[in-house]
Amino acid sequence: MSLEELINTNYDYLSDTDLTIAKYVLANKEKIGKMGINELAKKSLASKSSILRFSQKLGFSGYSEFKNFVKWEINDADDTPEQNELFDQILNDVQKTMQYLHNVDLVPIYKAIEASKNIYVISTGFAQTNQAAELQRLFLLIGKPVQLIPGMSHTNEYKRIIEKLTSEDLIILLSLSGENPSLQGLLDIPAVKGTKIISLTNFKSNWLSGHSDINLYASSTKNPNPKNWWIQSASSFFIVVEALAFGYIDYINSQEREGKTE
């Protein structure tokens, strides 16, 4: 979903101030990625809190996520692969995902993993099921057990696990689009119980990212050739999964080193 589509979808919820901000952003999209929230507020004749509310109304957790979305959308427009460049399409997705991982702060996720009593992983879709299994395998090797939950709220397995959830638990939910209609049913009870939710989706604003405590993204573009409509790489998601697991090991090792020096 593009920025224009996001604004159109949420138009009824936007105030006059929001629309003024939207007008400035749409006219200066190429500049937003380099602007701090205070600068954008000044340029759009709004307040810092208005910029934050505008970002959240569009489904983002805050201004930083909104800014990154606009910046990535500009890059997507500049870097769209030619119709038959399937090989380059995969490399482009991997490159964008690696750039994102170099810039994103994963420490809040590491802290959530460390503090969690139980970790559950939910996946929607065949590729995401494989990613969830890989995440489970890696964390078992680390010594942090992960349990997979079926991505269907009507199953007995899901209902039984949800009964045991507490606010000390952590759910990691993997979804390509983040717009699967079944997602809301999966998250209703965890949200009520205060269970922390981390999403991993394609790098677009979506329903799931807007209803998660922490968001992770991977780039996965569709080939523009109608003949290849079904081709959408999942490799970048596996990179994020491995980066999360190995980065967590680095985090734990650094915590142990700091403890020894105190």
C-alpha atoms as one frame of an Amber mdcrd trajectory, in Angstrom:
protein
   0.000   0.000   0.000   1.438   3.360  -1.063   1.467   6.528   1.020  -1.310
   7.969  -1.139  -3.416   4.835  -0.559  -2.787   5.003   3.191  -3.947   8.617
   3.314  -6.993   7.799   1.196  -7.897   4.776   3.347  -7.673   6.787   6.572
  -9.032  10.044   5.125 -12.149  10.090   7.319  -9.985  10.019  10.450  -7.702
  12.874   9.406  -8.190  16.353  10.844  -7.542  19.602   8.998  -4.095  19.694
  10.588  -3.446  16.106   9.414  -4.449  17.038   5.876  -2.085  20.011   5.933
   0.746  17.682   6.986  -0.267  15.146   4.323  -0.235  17.827   1.637   3.307
  18.862   2.575   4.561  15.273   2.810   3.139  14.288  -0.573   4.726  17.333
  -2.195   8.118  16.681  -0.563   8.383  12.895  -0.259  12.026  12.843  -1.358
  12.965  15.147   1.555  11.094  13.399   4.386  13.683  10.648   4.835  16.253
  13.241   5.932  13.949  15.220   8.218  13.617  14.914  11.973  10.179  15.254
  13.503  10.845  18.831  14.657  11.908  19.941  11.183   8.853  18.393   9.556
   6.625  20.053  12.136   8.175  23.432  11.344   8.011  22.956   7.570   4.380
  21.792   7.603   3.283  24.450  10.105   2.287  21.827  12.674   3.409  20.730
  16.126   5.600  17.753  17.006   2.634  16.012  18.657   0.544  16.585  15.503
   3.195  14.855  13.376   3.225  11.923  15.788  -0.581  11.626  15.760  -0.627
  11.861  11.961   1.914   9.010  11.720  -0.105   6.849  14.093  -3.381   7.508
  12.266  -1.779   6.035   9.152  -0.925   2.857  11.078   2.684   3.522  12.079
   4.000   3.127  15.618   5.688   6.524  15.468   7.416   9.092  13.287  10.596
   7.055  12.753   8.657   4.187  11.225   6.650   6.617   9.078   9.843   8.318
   7.869  11.464   4.995   6.994   8.344   3.964   5.097   8.429   7.120   2.970
  12.160   6.687   2.372  11.742   3.066   1.306   8.827   3.942  -0.937  11.053
   6.450  -2.762  13.738   3.764  -3.109  11.168   1.281  -4.400  10.122   3.735
  -7.080  13.737   4.300  -8.104  14.792   0.659  -7.952  11.859  -1.238  -9.480
  13.388  -4.133 -11.444  12.806  -4.549 -15.158  10.242  -7.153 -16.141  12.596
 -10.090 -16.548  15.281  -9.256 -14.017  14.297 -11.974 -11.558  17.850 -12.495
 -10.345  18.295  -8.774  -9.711  14.899  -8.657  -8.010  16.086 -11.080  -5.333
  19.390  -9.256  -4.840  17.537  -5.945  -4.614  15.263  -7.292  -1.858  18.240
  -8.683   0.053  20.176  -5.424  -0.287  17.253  -3.340   0.985  16.702  -5.705
   3.895  20.366  -5.581   4.877  20.313  -1.781   4.723  17.277  -1.807   7.008
  18.974  -4.179   9.481  22.026  -1.929   9.624  19.830   1.021  10.645  17.149
  -0.499  12.871  17.599  -0.726  16.659  17.023  -4.375  17.626  17.906  -3.965
  21.304  14.248  -3.543  22.401  13.503  -6.894  20.745  16.493  -8.554  22.398
  15.318  -7.247  25.775  11.802  -8.540  25.137  13.183 -11.976  24.220  15.436
 -12.038  27.269  12.609 -11.029  29.627  10.010 -13.394  28.177   8.847 -16.432
  30.087   7.633 -18.216  26.954   8.079 -17.416  23.258   5.432 -18.389  20.729
   5.698 -18.003  16.961   2.646 -17.738  14.695   2.939 -17.903  10.911   0.487
 -17.261   8.089   1.330 -18.763   4.727   3.590 -21.595   3.548   6.807 -19.568
   3.301   6.223 -18.026   6.729   5.739 -21.504   8.210   9.235 -22.405   7.011
  10.606 -19.165   8.449   8.933 -19.897  11.787  10.466 -23.384  11.844  13.920
 -21.898  11.188  13.419 -19.356  13.973  12.424 -22.165  16.317  15.493 -24.226
  15.327  17.910 -21.346  15.902  16.495 -20.388  19.272  16.526 -23.988  20.441
  20.259 -24.031  19.675  20.633 -20.802  21.640  18.823 -22.379  24.589  15.687
 -20.256  24.347  12.818 -22.662  23.535  10.223 -21.449  21.049   6.820 -23.023
  20.508   5.001 -22.783  17.173   1.304 -21.868  17.252  -1.039 -22.709  14.354
  -2.075 -19.570  12.521  -5.750 -20.479  12.832  -7.717 -19.268  15.837 -10.341
 -22.026  15.545  -7.919 -24.930  16.167  -7.802 -26.679  19.523  -4.019 -26.268
  19.644  -4.302 -22.496  19.302  -7.119 -22.245  21.860  -5.204 -24.366  24.399
  -2.016 -22.313  24.098  -3.901 -19.014  24.247  -5.494 -20.119  27.527  -2.028
 -20.261  29.119  -0.738 -16.923  27.779   0.328 -14.245  30.264   1.773 -10.739
  30.108   5.221 -12.293  30.632   5.042 -14.152  27.326   6.094 -13.046  23.842
   4.462 -13.713  20.468   6.355 -13.335  17.181   3.950 -13.262  14.233   5.193
 -13.724  10.657   3.034 -12.542   7.759   4.028 -11.457   4.260   1.364  -8.784
   3.771   0.242  -8.222   7.361  -3.287  -7.916   5.975  -4.572 -11.489   6.343
  -8.236 -11.301   7.518  -7.589 -13.972  10.177  -4.940 -11.910  11.961  -7.378
  -9.968  14.122  -8.833 -13.167  15.536  -5.330 -14.377  16.351  -4.384 -11.284
  18.341  -7.579 -10.392  20.200  -6.943 -12.485  23.331  -3.140 -11.906  23.454
  -3.810  -8.160  23.327  -6.293  -8.400  26.207  -3.821 -10.429  28.264  -1.038
  -7.911  27.642   1.221 -10.364  25.810   3.941  -8.517  23.892   3.619  -8.945
  20.127   6.428  -8.626  17.562   5.508  -8.661  13.868   7.660  -9.541  10.864
   6.070  -8.398   7.600   6.908  -6.981   4.207   8.144  -3.406   4.485   4.813
  -1.690   3.981   2.437  -0.219   6.517  -0.169  -2.884   7.249  -2.796  -3.966
   9.755  -0.464  -6.264  11.677   2.342  -3.715  12.101  -0.212  -1.230  13.405
  -1.407  -3.704  16.058   1.980  -4.982  17.256   4.194  -3.668  20.039   7.378
  -3.928  17.961   7.736  -4.231  14.188  10.323  -6.001  12.044  10.408  -5.745
   8.259  11.859  -7.508   5.225  11.725  -6.393   1.605   9.840  -8.695  -0.757
   8.759  -7.216  -4.095   6.569  -8.721  -6.781   7.891  -8.986 -10.316   6.148
  -6.431 -12.564   5.852  -8.857 -15.482   2.261 -10.243 -15.554   3.706 -13.563
 -16.669   5.705 -13.722 -13.406   2.941 -12.412 -11.107   3.480 -15.310  -8.686
   7.192 -14.646  -8.125   7.930 -13.016  -4.777  11.123 -13.883  -2.954  11.097
 -15.000   0.692  14.891 -15.023   1.141  15.006 -11.624   2.848  12.692 -12.908
   5.595  15.146 -15.708   6.377  17.915 -13.104   6.609  15.917 -11.178   9.219
  15.241 -14.403  11.142  18.950 -15.282  11.243  19.968 -11.701  12.043  17.514
 -11.693  14.954  18.833 -14.982  16.360  22.540 -14.234  15.934  22.120 -10.635
  17.031  20.471 -11.908  20.199  23.528 -14.071  20.891  25.737 -10.982  20.503
  23.452  -9.091  22.888  23.616 -11.822  25.559  27.406 -12.090  25.210  27.787
  -8.325  25.637  25.555  -8.438  28.725  27.745 -11.147  30.217  30.932  -9.177
  29.476  29.495  -6.082  31.104  28.521  -8.142  34.140  32.071  -9.448  34.522
  33.563  -5.948  34.388  31.297  -4.523  37.096
